[in-house]
């Protein structure tokens, strides 16, 4: 019988070394990972018979993302999650679609070894064939659900309640933001390069200042967008090939950050004193005289682009734009 290959994922060094040593003593070939991203890289490049992962991990993602990736890459692998929350056993219907068992902390090595052996001898049904789609295609199709998740998150934090604006005005920048992220996924750029100049992000920052919001709301919006996009990826993990997953998450994080920097640039360079009408909420002056308001907005954005470009280059370096 071939040795059993096991992937152990936990941010706690003590767990990785201690439990890893016990598992090796029982004959398992153990590979360890301290983060979700490291685990995804192992899953994309190696084959495993068992996944043992902590549910709650620091940073982006959690054990469910790792379990979903393992289910896709190694459908017959035994997948076990470790959780400190006893209530998890009461709400496992959705989770158990991706994992075989939830092990509660404190971890007992003997119990884990027994559970692994039990699941390895169980016959699993053959996995159904799935059509893998590009992450960009999936996110483009899920743009409406991403928008709704973003709106819900912003309502819960209360980040957009300081100024009275309509729901349409709250999320009017999202279609362009999501389109630019989809573009980055389809046409990869070097991470951190800031080669794509976003007029939409600049205008969004300027608009939020005209509406009367403080600059930190831009950070809240960016965080909510990143979380909504990650959730969309997790919800469609069966459709996104595991090989795409690490790169997809990194591109999303990088592009959201780039958009945030340019939104802050637009906010910083918006000059309410120079444009008296900007002291009023955007919807008020944009709807006055219809086309007149639109021409004013275009004129203001044109004036600010050189200053915004200088601001972005100051923080990101002087790189070519496309």
PLY file of the C-alpha trace (Angstrom):
ply
format ascii 1.0
element vertex 322
property float x
property float y
property float z
element edge 321
property int vertex1
property int vertex2
end_header
0.00 0.00 0.00
1.39 3.40 -1.02
2.17 5.89 1.77
-0.63 8.36 2.52
0.19 11.98 1.68
-1.34 14.50 4.09
-1.51 18.30 3.95
-1.61 19.92 7.40
-2.70 23.60 7.37
-2.49 25.68 10.55
-1.04 29.11 11.39
0.11 27.79 14.81
3.70 26.59 14.60
3.22 24.34 17.64
0.31 22.52 15.99
2.20 22.09 12.71
5.32 20.69 14.37
3.69 18.69 17.18
0.73 17.21 15.32
2.85 16.84 12.20
5.38 14.71 14.13
2.60 12.48 15.52
1.11 11.97 12.07
4.52 11.13 10.61
5.01 8.60 13.40
1.83 6.91 12.18
3.31 6.58 8.69
1.82 9.63 6.95
3.91 11.77 4.61
3.14 15.23 5.98
3.38 18.55 4.14
2.62 21.65 6.22
1.32 25.11 5.33
0.96 28.14 7.59
-1.51 30.12 5.44
-4.33 29.68 2.95
-2.20 30.91 0.06
0.63 28.50 0.89
-1.86 25.64 1.12
-3.37 26.53 -2.27
0.08 26.51 -3.86
0.70 22.99 -2.51
-2.70 21.77 -3.72
-2.09 23.22 -7.18
1.30 21.51 -7.55
0.99 18.24 -5.58
-1.42 15.36 -5.01
-2.75 14.53 -1.52
-4.82 11.81 0.10
-5.78 13.78 3.22
-6.36 17.42 4.14
-6.31 18.46 7.80
-6.86 22.22 8.13
-7.75 24.74 10.81
-11.04 26.43 9.91
-10.12 29.92 11.08
-6.95 31.29 9.51
-5.43 34.79 9.68
-5.41 36.96 6.59
-7.53 36.37 3.49
-9.53 33.16 3.26
-10.15 30.30 5.65
-10.17 26.52 5.87
-13.27 26.26 3.71
-11.43 27.76 0.75
-8.64 25.22 1.25
-11.18 22.39 1.56
-12.98 23.52 -1.60
-9.71 23.61 -3.51
-8.78 20.13 -2.27
-12.21 18.80 -3.25
-11.64 20.07 -6.76
-8.00 19.00 -7.18
-8.21 15.71 -5.26
-11.91 14.69 -5.14
-11.24 11.43 -3.32
-9.07 12.97 -0.59
-10.33 12.86 3.00
-10.90 16.44 4.19
-11.08 17.33 7.87
-11.44 20.79 9.42
-10.40 21.74 12.95
-12.58 24.29 14.76
-12.67 25.78 18.25
-16.39 26.54 17.95
-18.62 23.77 19.38
-21.64 25.26 17.57
-20.09 24.31 14.25
-21.48 20.81 14.72
-24.99 22.28 14.67
-24.61 24.08 11.34
-22.62 21.75 9.15
-25.06 21.05 6.32
-23.40 23.44 3.87
-19.90 22.84 5.19
-20.11 19.07 4.92
-20.61 19.41 1.18
-16.91 20.24 1.09
-15.49 18.45 4.15
-15.86 14.95 5.59
-15.64 15.86 9.27
-15.20 18.76 11.68
-12.84 18.06 14.59
-13.30 20.24 17.67
-10.43 21.73 19.63
-8.58 20.90 21.81
-7.11 18.54 19.26
-6.52 14.93 20.30
-3.99 13.29 18.02
-5.42 9.81 18.57
-8.92 10.96 17.60
-7.61 12.61 14.44
-5.64 9.54 13.38
-8.72 7.36 13.92
-10.93 9.76 11.92
-8.43 9.85 9.05
-8.26 6.06 8.90
-12.04 5.80 8.92
-12.49 8.22 6.04
-9.69 6.69 3.97
-11.38 3.27 3.93
-14.78 4.72 2.99
-15.64 4.46 -0.71
-16.38 7.87 -2.20
-18.63 8.32 -5.23
-16.92 9.26 -8.45
-16.84 13.04 -8.82
-19.03 14.54 -11.50
-17.28 16.20 -14.39
-17.14 19.98 -14.10
-16.45 22.56 -16.76
-13.71 24.89 -15.59
-14.25 28.57 -16.34
-11.88 31.51 -16.27
-12.10 33.44 -13.01
-12.73 36.61 -15.00
-15.78 35.06 -16.67
-17.19 33.88 -13.34
-16.75 37.26 -11.64
-18.19 39.10 -14.62
-21.29 36.92 -14.39
-21.47 37.38 -10.61
-21.19 41.19 -10.72
-24.78 41.65 -9.50
-24.26 39.40 -6.47
-20.95 41.16 -5.73
-22.76 44.50 -5.79
-25.46 43.25 -3.42
-22.86 41.79 -1.03
-20.97 45.10 -1.10
-24.14 47.09 -0.36
-25.01 44.80 2.54
-21.51 45.12 4.00
-21.58 48.91 3.75
-25.00 49.01 5.39
-23.75 46.88 8.26
-20.70 49.08 8.87
-22.66 52.30 8.41
-19.84 53.73 6.33
-22.13 55.56 3.89
-24.69 56.86 6.38
-22.95 60.15 7.23
-24.36 61.76 4.08
-27.83 61.24 2.64
-27.43 59.76 -0.85
-29.48 57.27 -2.85
-28.61 53.58 -3.13
-27.76 54.16 -6.79
-25.25 56.85 -5.81
-23.73 54.54 -3.23
-22.81 51.86 -5.73
-22.59 53.75 -9.03
-18.83 53.24 -9.19
-18.97 49.45 -8.77
-19.64 48.45 -12.41
-16.46 50.20 -13.57
-14.47 48.88 -10.60
-15.54 45.28 -11.26
-14.94 45.67 -15.02
-11.38 46.82 -14.36
-10.75 43.84 -12.07
-12.12 41.48 -14.72
-9.83 43.15 -17.27
-6.82 42.62 -14.99
-7.69 38.94 -14.66
-8.02 38.52 -18.44
-4.92 40.54 -19.30
-2.40 39.99 -16.48
-0.11 42.79 -15.36
2.86 42.56 -13.04
1.58 42.70 -9.46
2.13 46.12 -7.90
3.02 47.69 -11.24
0.14 50.22 -11.36
0.32 50.22 -15.16
-3.44 50.68 -15.58
-4.67 54.23 -14.99
-8.26 54.30 -13.68
-10.25 57.42 -14.52
-13.27 55.79 -12.84
-11.39 55.44 -9.54
-10.17 59.05 -9.70
-13.66 60.33 -10.36
-15.09 58.16 -7.59
-12.74 59.67 -5.02
-13.51 63.20 -6.21
-17.24 62.48 -6.14
-17.14 61.17 -2.57
-15.44 64.40 -1.48
-18.05 66.52 -3.26
-20.74 64.49 -1.55
-19.22 65.38 1.80
-17.72 62.06 2.92
-14.46 61.76 4.86
-11.56 60.00 3.11
-11.68 56.82 5.29
-14.96 55.83 3.62
-12.92 55.01 0.49
-10.92 52.48 2.52
-14.13 50.93 3.88
-15.54 50.67 0.36
-12.37 49.01 -0.96
-12.31 46.49 1.87
-16.00 45.64 1.34
-15.40 45.16 -2.40
-12.45 42.84 -1.81
-14.44 40.73 0.66
-17.42 40.56 -1.74
-15.16 39.42 -4.59
-13.45 36.80 -2.42
-16.87 35.52 -1.38
-17.92 35.24 -5.02
-14.77 33.22 -5.72
-15.49 30.92 -2.78
-19.13 30.45 -3.82
-17.99 29.40 -7.32
-14.96 27.38 -6.31
-16.21 24.34 -8.23
-16.15 26.35 -11.46
-12.76 28.00 -10.98
-9.82 25.68 -11.50
-7.63 25.37 -8.44
-4.66 26.34 -10.56
-6.22 29.78 -11.05
-7.03 30.36 -7.40
-3.80 31.81 -5.94
-3.29 34.14 -8.89
-6.94 35.22 -8.87
-6.89 36.20 -5.20
-3.62 38.09 -5.59
-4.83 40.00 -8.66
-8.08 40.97 -6.92
-6.20 42.26 -3.88
-3.67 44.12 -6.03
-6.25 45.78 -8.28
-8.53 46.78 -5.39
-5.52 48.38 -3.72
-4.56 50.18 -6.95
-8.10 51.50 -7.32
-8.07 52.66 -3.69
-4.84 54.61 -4.19
-6.26 56.34 -7.25
-9.56 57.07 -5.48
-7.60 58.70 -2.67
-5.74 60.64 -5.34
-9.00 61.91 -6.79
-10.24 62.79 -3.31
-7.01 64.62 -2.41
-6.98 66.64 -5.61
-10.63 67.64 -5.55
-10.79 71.38 -4.73
-14.22 72.42 -3.45
-13.10 76.05 -3.18
-12.20 76.24 -6.85
-15.51 74.70 -7.87
-18.27 76.19 -5.76
-20.90 73.72 -6.93
-18.87 70.81 -5.57
-19.90 71.73 -2.00
-23.33 70.30 -2.78
-24.09 66.56 -3.03
-23.22 65.19 -6.46
-26.79 64.25 -7.37
-27.96 67.86 -6.83
-25.68 69.53 -9.34
-25.53 66.61 -11.76
-29.30 66.67 -12.26
-29.58 70.48 -12.51
-29.91 71.38 -16.18
-29.03 67.77 -17.11
-26.39 68.16 -19.77
-24.94 71.28 -18.13
-24.08 69.31 -14.99
-22.52 66.54 -17.07
-20.32 69.01 -18.98
-19.20 70.53 -15.67
-18.21 67.10 -14.31
-16.19 66.27 -17.42
-14.45 69.63 -17.31
-13.48 69.20 -13.66
-12.15 65.67 -14.21
-10.06 66.90 -17.13
-8.48 69.59 -15.00
-7.54 67.14 -12.25
-6.00 64.28 -14.24
-2.43 65.69 -14.39
-2.45 66.43 -10.65
-3.86 62.97 -9.91
-1.20 61.31 -12.05
1.50 63.13 -10.07
-0.07 61.95 -6.81
-0.18 58.30 -7.94
3.39 58.38 -9.23
4.56 59.88 -5.94
3.42 56.79 -4.04
3.75 54.06 -6.64
6.73 55.17 -8.70
6.92 56.58 -12.22
5.72 53.65 -14.33
4.26 53.57 -17.83
0.51 53.86 -18.16
-1.70 52.12 -20.68
0 1
1 2
2 3
3 4
4 5
5 6
6 7
7 8
8 9
9 10
10 11
11 12
12 13
13 14
14 15
15 16
16 17
17 18
18 19
19 20
20 21
21 22
22 23
23 24
24 25
25 26
26 27
27 28
28 29
29 30
30 31
31 32
32 33
33 34
34 35
35 36
36 37
37 38
38 39
39 40
40 41
41 42
42 43
43 44
44 45
45 46
46 47
47 48
48 49
49 50
50 51
51 52
52 53
53 54
54 55
55 56
56 57
57 58
58 59
59 60
60 61
61 62
62 63
63 64
64 65
65 66
66 67
67 68
68 69
69 70
70 71
71 72
72 73
73 74
74 75
75 76
76 77
77 78
78 79
79 80
80 81
81 82
82 83
83 84
84 85
85 86
86 87
87 88
88 89
89 90
90 91
91 92
92 93
93 94
94 95
95 96
96 97
97 98
98 99
99 100
100 101
101 102
102 103
103 104
104 105
105 106
106 107
107 108
108 109
109 110
110 111
111 112
112 113
113 114
114 115
115 116
116 117
117 118
118 119
119 120
120 121
121 122
122 123
123 124
124 125
125 126
126 127
127 128
128 129
129 130
130 131
131 132
132 133
133 134
134 135
135 136
136 137
137 138
138 139
139 140
140 141
141 142
142 143
143 144
144 145
145 146
146 147
147 148
148 149
149 150
150 151
151 152
152 153
153 154
154 155
155 156
156 157
157 158
158 159
159 160
160 161
161 162
162 163
163 164
164 165
165 166
166 167
167 168
168 169
169 170
170 171
171 172
172 173
173 174
174 175
175 176
176 177
177 178
178 179
179 180
180 181
181 182
182 183
183 184
184 185
185 186
186 187
187 188
188 189
189 190
190 191
191 192
192 193
193 194
194 195
195 196
196 197
197 198
198 199
199 200
200 201
201 202
202 203
203 204
204 205
205 206
206 207
207 208
208 209
209 210
210 211
211 212
212 213
213 214
214 215
215 216
216 217
217 218
218 219
219 220
220 221
221 222
222 223
223 224
224 225
225 226
226 227
227 228
228 229
229 230
230 231
231 232
232 233
233 234
234 235
235 236
236 237
237 238
238 239
239 240
240 241
241 242
242 243
243 244
244 245
245 246
246 247
247 248
248 249
249 250
250 251
251 252
252 253
253 254
254 255
255 256
256 257
257 258
258 259
259 260
260 261
261 262
262 263
263 264
264 265
265 266
266 267
267 268
268 269
269 270
270 271
271 272
272 273
273 274
274 275
275 276
276 277
277 278
278 279
279 280
280 281
281 282
282 283
283 284
284 285
285 286
286 287
287 288
288 289
289 290
290 291
291 292
292 293
293 294
294 295
295 296
296 297
297 298
298 299
299 300
300 301
301 302
302 303
303 304
304 305
305 306
306 307
307 308
308 309
309 310
310 311
311 312
312 313
313 314
314 315
315 316
316 317
317 318
318 319
319 320
320 321
